[in-house]
Amino acid sequence: MHEFRAPTGQRTALAGALAEASALAGWLALDRDDHDQAWRHHERAKHAAREADSPVLLAHATAQEAFILVGLNDADSAATQVAHARALATGGPALMTAWLAAAHGETLAASGNRDDALRAFDDAQALLPDDPVDPALPFLFLGGSHLDRWRGNALAQVGDAEAIDQLTAALAELPASWVRARAGLLVDLAYAYAYAATGNRDAAISHAREARTIARQINSDRQLRRLDRLILPPGKAA
């Protein structure tokens, strides 16, 4: 019997599809706070991207995998990994390079590197194409309020009071269908209010309560874990 082998072009396309599907599965596993499974999926995505000879898909899976490291409290390694992903995608589609710059900004913020994080977001804004939709990259979203939401997340991580205005504006523009993104944004706002210089306990509680309701509805263990780690500012003395 002869072993069947798909034509080279077909094998490349299948590998590319596997890379995209594995990266998505990895992201969903991360949302369930299952770091081991998320890592396995992303490693499979990277292998498939190499089989597809796609630097773009490899860069995407590599950068997305870095958020597992953030969840494991290794933000420095995560920032280094995304920097590597940006190098892999040099000369790639503008939407991908913008997305990678934003991802780098978030990991830098997670490691406490405020200035470099904001520079990375400035890069993302400059690189973002006028039309932030690329049919070849259906898994990337940076249009509308998404980049602003991402920057607001970074500002919240470094305790910058500007995060409140940035995230509030992004929340107002977020499409109603983006339920998972809304949950994350509300968690970010809860953190921003809790850790602002003045500390607003009531606002932090309000956003945390709404975020928890949504996170439970969509089974987002990742956001629930973030809420469990939220430290509220003290209330006013009676």
C-alpha atoms as an extended CHARMM CRD file, in Angstrom:
* protein
*
       238  EXT
         1         1  MET       CA              0.0000000000        0.0000000000        0.0000000000  PROA      1               0.0000000000
         2         2  HSD       CA              1.1560000000        3.4900000000       -0.7770000000  PROA      2               0.0000000000
         3         3  GLU       CA              1.0450000000        6.1220000000        1.9760000000  PROA      3               0.0000000000
         4         4  PHE       CA             -1.2280000000        8.9850000000        1.0330000000  PROA      4               0.0000000000
         5         5  ARG       CA              0.3700000000       12.4000000000        1.2630000000  PROA      5               0.0000000000
         6         6  ALA       CA             -1.5200000000       15.5880000000        0.5490000000  PROA      6               0.0000000000
         7         7  PRO       CA              0.0460000000       17.9920000000       -1.9480000000  PROA      7               0.0000000000
         8         8  THR       CA              2.5530000000       20.4040000000       -0.4230000000  PROA      8               0.0000000000
         9         9  GLY       CA              0.2450000000       23.4000000000       -0.7240000000  PROA      9               0.0000000000
        10        10  GLN       CA             -2.5730000000       21.5130000000        0.9360000000  PROA      10              0.0000000000
        11        11  ARG       CA             -0.3210000000       20.3290000000        3.7770000000  PROA      11              0.0000000000
        12        12  THR       CA              0.8260000000       23.8960000000        4.3380000000  PROA      12              0.0000000000
        13        13  ALA       CA             -2.7670000000       25.1260000000        4.4720000000  PROA      13              0.0000000000
        14        14  LEU       CA             -3.7380000000       22.3720000000        6.9060000000  PROA      14              0.0000000000
        15        15  ALA       CA             -0.7720000000       23.1890000000        9.1360000000  PROA      15              0.0000000000
        16        16  GLY       CA             -1.7530000000       26.8470000000        9.1110000000  PROA      16              0.0000000000
        17        17  ALA       CA             -5.3270000000       25.9900000000       10.0660000000  PROA      17              0.0000000000
        18        18  LEU       CA             -4.0310000000       23.7640000000       12.8840000000  PROA      18              0.0000000000
        19        19  ALA       CA             -1.8350000000       26.6110000000       14.1450000000  PROA      19              0.0000000000
        20        20  GLU       CA             -4.8180000000       28.9770000000       14.3090000000  PROA      20              0.0000000000
        21        21  ALA       CA             -7.1130000000       26.3990000000       15.9200000000  PROA      21              0.0000000000
        22        22  SER       CA             -4.5040000000       25.3880000000       18.5080000000  PROA      22              0.0000000000
        23        23  ALA       CA             -3.7830000000       29.0010000000       19.4390000000  PROA      23              0.0000000000
        24        24  LEU       CA             -7.5130000000       29.5880000000       19.9490000000  PROA      24              0.0000000000
        25        25  ALA       CA             -7.8240000000       26.4320000000       22.0410000000  PROA      25              0.0000000000
        26        26  GLY       CA             -4.8480000000       27.6010000000       24.0820000000  PROA      26              0.0000000000
        27        27  TRP       CA             -6.4200000000       30.9820000000       24.7170000000  PROA      27              0.0000000000
        28        28  LEU       CA             -9.6680000000       29.3620000000       25.8580000000  PROA      28              0.0000000000
        29        29  ALA       CA             -7.6980000000       27.0820000000       28.1800000000  PROA      29              0.0000000000
        30        30  LEU       CA             -5.9350000000       30.1350000000       29.6040000000  PROA      30              0.0000000000
        31        31  ASP       CA             -9.3200000000       31.7510000000       30.2300000000  PROA      31              0.0000000000
        32        32  ARG       CA            -10.2050000000       28.6370000000       32.2350000000  PROA      32              0.0000000000
        33        33  ASP       CA             -6.9470000000       29.1970000000       34.1490000000  PROA      33              0.0000000000
        34        34  ASP       CA             -5.5980000000       25.8500000000       32.9460000000  PROA      34              0.0000000000
        35        35  HSD       CA             -1.9930000000       26.8420000000       32.3400000000  PROA      35              0.0000000000
        36        36  ASP       CA             -0.7260000000       23.3510000000       31.5230000000  PROA      36              0.0000000000
        37        37  GLN       CA             -3.2960000000       22.7410000000       28.8250000000  PROA      37              0.0000000000
        38        38  ALA       CA             -2.8940000000       26.2690000000       27.4780000000  PROA      38              0.0000000000
        39        39  TRP       CA              0.8530000000       25.7020000000       27.1690000000  PROA      39              0.0000000000
        40        40  ARG       CA              0.3860000000       22.3950000000       25.3150000000  PROA      40              0.0000000000
        41        41  HSD       CA             -2.0160000000       23.9680000000       22.8450000000  PROA      41              0.0000000000
        42        42  HSD       CA              0.3450000000       26.8600000000       22.1600000000  PROA      42              0.0000000000
        43        43  GLU       CA              3.3180000000       24.5610000000       21.6900000000  PROA      43              0.0000000000
        44        44  ARG       CA              1.2400000000       22.6320000000       19.1470000000  PROA      44              0.0000000000
        45        45  ALA       CA              0.3280000000       25.9350000000       17.4720000000  PROA      45              0.0000000000
        46        46  LYS       CA              3.9910000000       26.9200000000       17.2130000000  PROA      46              0.0000000000
        47        47  HSD       CA              4.9430000000       23.5270000000       15.7560000000  PROA      47              0.0000000000
        48        48  ALA       CA              2.1440000000       23.7630000000       13.1880000000  PROA      48              0.0000000000
        49        49  ALA       CA              3.1710000000       27.3190000000       12.2790000000  PROA      49              0.0000000000
        50        50  ARG       CA              6.6920000000       26.0980000000       11.5810000000  PROA      50              0.0000000000
        51        51  GLU       CA              5.2680000000       23.2780000000        9.4420000000  PROA      51              0.0000000000
        52        52  ALA       CA              3.2620000000       25.8930000000        7.5620000000  PROA      52              0.0000000000
        53        53  ASP       CA              6.4190000000       28.0090000000        7.2020000000  PROA      53              0.0000000000
        54        54  SER       CA              4.4390000000       30.9640000000        8.5650000000  PROA      54              0.0000000000
        55        55  PRO       CA              6.4450000000       33.5010000000       10.5960000000  PROA      55              0.0000000000
        56        56  VAL       CA              3.2050000000       35.4110000000       11.2070000000  PROA      56              0.0000000000
        57        57  LEU       CA              1.3970000000       32.4620000000       12.8100000000  PROA      57              0.0000000000
        58        58  LEU       CA              4.5330000000       31.5340000000       14.7370000000  PROA      58              0.0000000000
        59        59  ALA       CA              4.8550000000       35.0740000000       16.0690000000  PROA      59              0.0000000000
        60        60  HSD       CA              1.1890000000       35.1170000000       17.0710000000  PROA      60              0.0000000000
        61        61  ALA       CA              1.3490000000       31.8110000000       18.9580000000  PROA      61              0.0000000000
        62        62  THR       CA              4.6600000000       32.7680000000       20.5860000000  PROA      62              0.0000000000
        63        63  ALA       CA              3.3020000000       36.1040000000       21.8140000000  PROA      63              0.0000000000
        64        64  GLN       CA              0.0060000000       34.6730000000       22.9780000000  PROA      64              0.0000000000
        65        65  GLU       CA              1.8570000000       31.9540000000       24.8870000000  PROA      65              0.0000000000
        66        66  ALA       CA              3.6510000000       34.6910000000       26.8180000000  PROA      66              0.0000000000
        67        67  PHE       CA              0.4130000000       35.5400000000       28.6180000000  PROA      67              0.0000000000
        68        68  ILE       CA              0.5730000000       32.1170000000       30.2370000000  PROA      68              0.0000000000
        69        69  LEU       CA              3.8880000000       33.2210000000       31.7340000000  PROA      69              0.0000000000
        70        70  VAL       CA              2.2040000000       36.3930000000       33.0080000000  PROA      70              0.0000000000
        71        71  GLY       CA             -0.4130000000       34.1940000000       34.6770000000  PROA      71              0.0000000000
        72        72  LEU       CA              2.4270000000       32.2250000000       36.2650000000  PROA      72              0.0000000000
        73        73  ASN       CA              3.9240000000       35.4580000000       37.6520000000  PROA      73              0.0000000000
        74        74  ASP       CA              6.9000000000       35.4370000000       35.2780000000  PROA      74              0.0000000000
        75        75  ALA       CA              6.2530000000       38.7230000000       33.5010000000  PROA      75              0.0000000000
        76        76  ASP       CA              9.9370000000       39.3530000000       32.7380000000  PROA      76              0.0000000000
        77        77  SER       CA             10.1640000000       36.1420000000       30.7050000000  PROA      77              0.0000000000
        78        78  ALA       CA              6.8470000000       37.0070000000       29.0630000000  PROA      78              0.0000000000
        79        79  ALA       CA              8.1550000000       40.3960000000       27.9110000000  PROA      79              0.0000000000
        80        80  THR       CA             11.2990000000       38.7560000000       26.5240000000  PROA      80              0.0000000000
        81        81  GLN       CA              9.1970000000       36.2030000000       24.6580000000  PROA      81              0.0000000000
        82        82  VAL       CA              7.0040000000       38.8530000000       23.0440000000  PROA      82              0.0000000000
        83        83  ALA       CA             10.0860000000       40.8190000000       22.0250000000  PROA      83              0.0000000000
        84        84  HSD       CA             11.2290000000       37.6410000000       20.2450000000  PROA      84              0.0000000000
        85        85  ALA       CA              7.8130000000       37.3350000000       18.5990000000  PROA      85              0.0000000000
        86        86  ARG       CA              8.0800000000       40.9020000000       17.3260000000  PROA      86              0.0000000000
        87        87  ALA       CA             11.4320000000       40.0270000000       15.7470000000  PROA      87              0.0000000000
        88        88  LEU       CA              9.9000000000       36.9720000000       14.0820000000  PROA      88              0.0000000000
        89        89  ALA       CA              7.2150000000       39.1250000000       12.4600000000  PROA      89              0.0000000000
        90        90  THR       CA              9.5290000000       41.8650000000       11.1600000000  PROA      90              0.0000000000
        91        91  GLY       CA              8.2140000000       43.0120000000        7.8030000000  PROA      91              0.0000000000
        92        92  GLY       CA              4.9150000000       41.2090000000        8.3420000000  PROA      92              0.0000000000
        93        93  PRO       CA              1.3650000000       42.5900000000        7.9960000000  PROA      93              0.0000000000
        94        94  ALA       CA              0.8190000000       45.9400000000        9.6920000000  PROA      94              0.0000000000
        95        95  LEU       CA             -2.0530000000       44.6140000000       11.8000000000  PROA      95              0.0000000000
        96        96  MET       CA              0.1420000000       41.8200000000       13.1660000000  PROA      96              0.0000000000
        97        97  THR       CA              3.0560000000       44.1180000000       13.9940000000  PROA      97              0.0000000000
        98        98  ALA       CA              0.6560000000       46.5130000000       15.7440000000  PROA      98              0.0000000000
        99        99  TRP       CA             -0.9050000000       43.6580000000       17.7300000000  PROA      99              0.0000000000
       100       100  LEU       CA              2.5070000000       42.3670000000       18.7550000000  PROA      100             0.0000000000
       101       101  ALA       CA              3.5890000000       45.8370000000       19.8920000000  PROA      101             0.0000000000
       102       102  ALA       CA              0.4840000000       46.0540000000       22.0920000000  PROA      102             0.0000000000
       103       103  ALA       CA              1.1130000000       42.5700000000       23.4660000000  PROA      103             0.0000000000
       104       104  HSD       CA              4.6580000000       43.6450000000       24.2780000000  PROA      104             0.0000000000
       105       105  GLY       CA              3.2780000000       46.7090000000       26.0420000000  PROA      105             0.0000000000
       106       106  GLU       CA              1.0370000000       44.6010000000       28.2580000000  PROA      106             0.0000000000
       107       107  THR       CA              3.8230000000       42.2190000000       29.2650000000  PROA      107             0.0000000000
       108       108  LEU       CA              6.1710000000       45.1230000000       29.9620000000  PROA      108             0.0000000000
       109       109  ALA       CA              3.5020000000       46.7120000000       32.1480000000  PROA      109             0.0000000000
       110       110  ALA       CA              3.0550000000       43.4160000000       33.9760000000  PROA      110             0.0000000000
       111       111  SER       CA              6.7740000000       43.4760000000       34.7490000000  PROA      111             0.0000000000
       112       112  GLY       CA              6.4640000000       47.0360000000       36.0930000000  PROA      112             0.0000000000
       113       113  ASN       CA              8.2630000000       48.7110000000       33.1830000000  PROA      113             0.0000000000
       114       114  ARG       CA              5.9240000000       51.6660000000       32.6790000000  PROA      114             0.0000000000
       115       115  ASP       CA              7.9290000000       53.7980000000       30.2540000000  PROA      115             0.0000000000
       116       116  ASP       CA              8.8220000000       50.9730000000       27.8610000000  PROA      116             0.0000000000
       117       117  ALA       CA              5.2460000000       49.6950000000       28.0660000000  PROA      117             0.0000000000
       118       118  LEU       CA              3.8130000000       53.0420000000       26.9710000000  PROA      118             0.0000000000
       119       119  ARG       CA              6.4000000000       53.3060000000       24.1900000000  PROA      119             0.0000000000
       120       120  ALA       CA              5.2820000000       49.9020000000       22.9360000000  PROA      120             0.0000000000
       121       121  PHE       CA              1.6690000000       51.0950000000       22.8710000000  PROA      121             0.0000000000
       122       122  ASP       CA              2.7580000000       54.2140000000       20.9940000000  PROA      122             0.0000000000
       123       123  ASP       CA              4.3760000000       51.8470000000       18.4680000000  PROA      123             0.0000000000
       124       124  ALA       CA              1.1380000000       49.8820000000       18.2190000000  PROA      124             0.0000000000
       125       125  GLN       CA             -0.8690000000       53.0470000000       17.5380000000  PROA      125             0.0000000000
       126       126  ALA       CA              1.6040000000       54.1880000000       14.8800000000  PROA      126             0.0000000000
       127       127  LEU       CA              1.6500000000       50.7590000000       13.1990000000  PROA      127             0.0000000000
       128       128  LEU       CA             -2.1090000000       50.2140000000       13.2600000000  PROA      128             0.0000000000
       129       129  PRO       CA             -3.4430000000       50.4170000000        9.6830000000  PROA      129             0.0000000000
       130       130  ASP       CA             -6.3360000000       52.7060000000        8.8080000000  PROA      130             0.0000000000
       131       131  ASP       CA             -8.4200000000       49.6020000000        8.1560000000  PROA      131             0.0000000000
       132       132  PRO       CA             -7.8050000000       47.4140000000       11.2260000000  PROA      132             0.0000000000
       133       133  VAL       CA             -9.4360000000       44.3710000000        9.6150000000  PROA      133             0.0000000000
       134       134  ASP       CA             -7.2580000000       41.9310000000        7.6830000000  PROA      134             0.0000000000
       135       135  PRO       CA             -9.0650000000       38.9260000000        6.1350000000  PROA      135             0.0000000000
       136       136  ALA       CA             -5.7950000000       36.9920000000        6.3410000000  PROA      136             0.0000000000
       137       137  LEU       CA             -5.6980000000       37.5620000000       10.1160000000  PROA      137             0.0000000000
       138       138  PRO       CA             -9.2680000000       36.8870000000       11.2770000000  PROA      138             0.0000000000
       139       139  PHE       CA             -8.0740000000       36.1300000000       14.8120000000  PROA      139             0.0000000000
       140       140  LEU       CA             -6.7360000000       39.6540000000       15.4530000000  PROA      140             0.0000000000
       141       141  PHE       CA             -8.9120000000       42.5180000000       16.6920000000  PROA      141             0.0000000000
       142       142  LEU       CA             -7.5520000000       46.0110000000       17.2330000000  PROA      142             0.0000000000
       143       143  GLY       CA            -10.2680000000       48.1770000000       15.7270000000  PROA      143             0.0000000000
       144       144  GLY       CA            -12.6400000000       50.4430000000       17.5970000000  PROA      144             0.0000000000
       145       145  SER       CA            -11.8910000000       50.6430000000       21.2980000000  PROA      145             0.0000000000
       146       146  HSD       CA             -9.7810000000       47.4950000000       21.5260000000  PROA      146             0.0000000000
       147       147  LEU       CA             -6.3440000000       49.1140000000       21.4280000000  PROA      147             0.0000000000
       148       148  ASP       CA             -7.5030000000       51.7820000000       23.9040000000  PROA      148             0.0000000000
       149       149  ARG       CA             -8.8090000000       49.0240000000       26.1920000000  PROA      149             0.0000000000
       150       150  TRP       CA             -5.4820000000       47.2450000000       25.9790000000  PROA      150             0.0000000000
       151       151  ARG       CA             -3.5310000000       50.4010000000       26.7990000000  PROA      151             0.0000000000
       152       152  GLY       CA             -5.8760000000       51.0810000000       29.7040000000  PROA      152             0.0000000000
       153       153  ASN       CA             -5.1320000000       47.6150000000       31.0450000000  PROA      153             0.0000000000
       154       154  ALA       CA             -1.4140000000       48.3970000000       30.9830000000  PROA      154             0.0000000000
       155       155  LEU       CA             -1.9350000000       51.7360000000       32.7080000000  PROA      155             0.0000000000
       156       156  ALA       CA             -3.9560000000       50.0200000000       35.4190000000  PROA      156             0.0000000000
       157       157  GLN       CA             -1.1620000000       47.4960000000       35.9730000000  PROA      157             0.0000000000
       158       158  VAL       CA              1.3730000000       50.2440000000       36.6250000000  PROA      158             0.0000000000
       159       159  GLY       CA             -1.0180000000       52.2250000000       38.8530000000  PROA      159             0.0000000000
       160       160  ASP       CA             -1.4120000000       55.1650000000       36.4730000000  PROA      160             0.0000000000
       161       161  ALA       CA             -4.5230000000       57.2250000000       37.2760000000  PROA      161             0.0000000000
       162       162  GLU       CA             -5.0240000000       57.8490000000       33.5260000000  PROA      162             0.0000000000
       163       163  ALA       CA             -6.2020000000       54.2280000000       33.3210000000  PROA      163             0.0000000000
       164       164  ILE       CA             -9.6070000000       55.1740000000       34.7350000000  PROA      164             0.0000000000
       165       165  ASP       CA            -10.4610000000       57.6500000000       31.9620000000  PROA      165             0.0000000000
       166       166  GLN       CA             -8.9670000000       55.3890000000       29.2750000000  PROA      166             0.0000000000
       167       167  LEU       CA            -10.8930000000       52.3170000000       30.4010000000  PROA      167             0.0000000000
       168       168  THR       CA            -14.1360000000       54.2030000000       31.0070000000  PROA      168             0.0000000000
       169       169  ALA       CA            -14.0500000000       55.5770000000       27.4530000000  PROA      169             0.0000000000
       170       170  ALA       CA            -13.2420000000       52.1360000000       26.0470000000  PROA      170             0.0000000000
       171       171  LEU       CA            -16.1100000000       50.5670000000       28.0070000000  PROA      171             0.0000000000
       172       172  ALA       CA            -18.5780000000       53.0410000000       26.5040000000  PROA      172             0.0000000000
       173       173  GLU       CA            -17.4890000000       52.0770000000       22.9850000000  PROA      173             0.0000000000
       174       174  LEU       CA            -17.2250000000       48.3210000000       23.4740000000  PROA      174             0.0000000000
       175       175  PRO       CA            -19.7640000000       46.3960000000       21.3630000000  PROA      175             0.0000000000
       176       176  ALA       CA            -22.3850000000       44.6100000000       23.4380000000  PROA      176             0.0000000000
       177       177  SER       CA            -21.4640000000       41.2900000000       21.8350000000  PROA      177             0.0000000000
       178       178  TRP       CA            -17.9240000000       41.4080000000       23.2630000000  PROA      178             0.0000000000
       179       179  VAL       CA            -18.9640000000       39.8870000000       26.5910000000  PROA      179             0.0000000000
       180       180  ARG       CA            -15.5950000000       38.3040000000       27.4220000000  PROA      180             0.0000000000
       181       181  ALA       CA            -13.7780000000       41.5550000000       26.6820000000  PROA      181             0.0000000000
       182       182  ARG       CA            -16.2720000000       43.4340000000       28.8540000000  PROA      182             0.0000000000
       183       183  ALA       CA            -15.5300000000       41.1780000000       31.8000000000  PROA      183             0.0000000000
       184       184  GLY       CA            -11.8000000000       41.8110000000       31.4940000000  PROA      184             0.0000000000
       185       185  LEU       CA            -12.2940000000       45.5350000000       31.0980000000  PROA      185             0.0000000000
       186       186  LEU       CA            -14.4700000000       45.7240000000       34.2070000000  PROA      186             0.0000000000
       187       187  VAL       CA            -11.8020000000       43.8570000000       36.1720000000  PROA      187             0.0000000000
       188       188  ASP       CA             -9.2430000000       46.3610000000       34.9050000000  PROA      188             0.0000000000
       189       189  LEU       CA            -11.4770000000       49.2210000000       36.0470000000  PROA      189             0.0000000000
       190       190  ALA       CA            -11.9040000000       47.6540000000       39.4720000000  PROA      190             0.0000000000
       191       191  TYR       CA             -8.1250000000       47.4910000000       39.8050000000  PROA      191             0.0000000000
       192       192  ALA       CA             -7.6930000000       51.0170000000       38.4650000000  PROA      192             0.0000000000
       193       193  TYR       CA            -10.1070000000       52.4670000000       41.0340000000  PROA      193             0.0000000000
       194       194  ALA       CA             -8.7260000000       50.3610000000       43.8810000000  PROA      194             0.0000000000
       195       195  TYR       CA             -5.1000000000       51.2810000000       43.2360000000  PROA      195             0.0000000000
       196       196  ALA       CA             -5.5030000000       54.9190000000       42.2160000000  PROA      196             0.0000000000
       197       197  ALA       CA             -3.7260000000       57.4220000000       44.4390000000  PROA      197             0.0000000000
       198       198  THR       CA             -6.9350000000       58.3760000000       46.2280000000  PROA      198             0.0000000000
       199       199  GLY       CA             -8.5380000000       54.9130000000       46.0510000000  PROA      199             0.0000000000
       200       200  ASN       CA            -12.2590000000       54.6880000000       45.3200000000  PROA      200             0.0000000000
       201       201  ARG       CA            -13.6160000000       51.6970000000       47.2180000000  PROA      201             0.0000000000
       202       202  ASP       CA            -17.2250000000       52.0750000000       46.0850000000  PROA      202             0.0000000000
       203       203  ALA       CA            -16.3290000000       52.3130000000       42.3910000000  PROA      203             0.0000000000
       204       204  ALA       CA            -13.9420000000       49.3760000000       42.6790000000  PROA      204             0.0000000000
       205       205  ILE       CA            -16.6120000000       47.2400000000       44.3650000000  PROA      205             0.0000000000
       206       206  SER       CA            -19.2290000000       48.1990000000       41.7790000000  PROA      206             0.0000000000
       207       207  HSD       CA            -17.0630000000       47.2530000000       38.8030000000  PROA      207             0.0000000000
       208       208  ALA       CA            -15.7920000000       44.1120000000       40.5170000000  PROA      208             0.0000000000
       209       209  ARG       CA            -19.3440000000       42.9770000000       41.2700000000  PROA      209             0.0000000000
       210       210  GLU       CA            -20.4440000000       43.3960000000       37.6480000000  PROA      210             0.0000000000
       211       211  ALA       CA            -17.2610000000       41.7430000000       36.3870000000  PROA      211             0.0000000000
       212       212  ARG       CA            -17.7660000000       38.7550000000       38.6920000000  PROA      212             0.0000000000
       213       213  THR       CA            -21.3360000000       38.2710000000       37.4710000000  PROA      213             0.0000000000
       214       214  ILE       CA            -20.2070000000       38.1900000000       33.8370000000  PROA      214             0.0000000000
       215       215  ALA       CA            -17.1470000000       36.0510000000       34.5600000000  PROA      215             0.0000000000
       216       216  ARG       CA            -19.3400000000       33.4430000000       36.2390000000  PROA      216             0.0000000000
       217       217  GLN       CA            -21.7450000000       33.4560000000       33.3040000000  PROA      217             0.0000000000
       218       218  ILE       CA            -18.9660000000       32.8030000000       30.7870000000  PROA      218             0.0000000000
       219       219  ASN       CA            -16.9460000000       30.5250000000       33.1030000000  PROA      219             0.0000000000
       220       220  SER       CA            -13.8610000000       32.7390000000       32.9870000000  PROA      220             0.0000000000
       221       221  ASP       CA            -11.7510000000       31.3440000000       35.8090000000  PROA      221             0.0000000000
       222       222  ARG       CA             -8.9340000000       33.6800000000       34.8000000000  PROA      222             0.0000000000
       223       223  GLN       CA            -10.9810000000       36.8030000000       35.5000000000  PROA      223             0.0000000000
       224       224  LEU       CA            -12.4160000000       35.3040000000       38.6830000000  PROA      224             0.0000000000
       225       225  ARG       CA             -8.8720000000       34.6460000000       39.8970000000  PROA      225             0.0000000000
       226       226  ARG       CA             -7.9290000000       38.2610000000       39.1450000000  PROA      226             0.0000000000
       227       227  LEU       CA            -10.9280000000       39.4370000000       41.1570000000  PROA      227             0.0000000000
       228       228  ASP       CA             -9.9760000000       37.1860000000       44.0650000000  PROA      228             0.0000000000
       229       229  ARG       CA             -6.5890000000       38.9280000000       44.1480000000  PROA      229             0.0000000000
       230       230  LEU       CA             -8.0810000000       42.4240000000       44.1950000000  PROA      230             0.0000000000
       231       231  ILE       CA             -7.2430000000       44.3110000000       47.3810000000  PROA      231             0.0000000000
       232       232  LEU       CA             -9.7970000000       47.0230000000       48.0680000000  PROA      232             0.0000000000
       233       233  PRO       CA             -8.8250000000       50.3380000000       49.6370000000  PROA      233             0.0000000000
       234       234  PRO       CA            -10.0580000000       50.8190000000       53.2160000000  PROA      234             0.0000000000
       235       235  GLY       CA            -13.5040000000       52.2880000000       53.7330000000  PROA      235             0.0000000000
       236       236  LYS       CA            -14.0890000000       55.6260000000       55.4150000000  PROA      236             0.0000000000
       237       237  ALA       CA            -14.2320000000       55.5800000000       59.1750000000  PROA      237             0.0000000000
       238       238  ALA       CA            -17.7080000000       55.9750000000       60.6150000000  PROA      238             0.0000000000
